[in-house]
Amino acid sequence: MQNNATEKLKPYRLAYEDAINVWLRYWHGEFQHNIAASYGVNPGRVNDVLKERAHYGSKAAAAVRLETAA
């Protein structure tokens, strides 16, 4: 029998859509650690997106959204 208090929660993983929003927030001047805190992830995961080690192509998708919003 498992108790809810002892069950481990799976850590949140940034999705592709999250990665696009990471780029947009970063370009608007937010610090990486603040972006990471809002998703509840380690700042290294945000840095992985910004260094394009994770969710490759999200930078280009974010640039398109930025252009269409302007």
Buried (B, 14 or more C-beta within 10 A) or exposed (E): EEEEEEEEEEEEEBEEEBBBBBBBBBEEEBEBEEBBEBBEBEBEBBBBBBEEEBBEEBBEBBBEBBEEEE
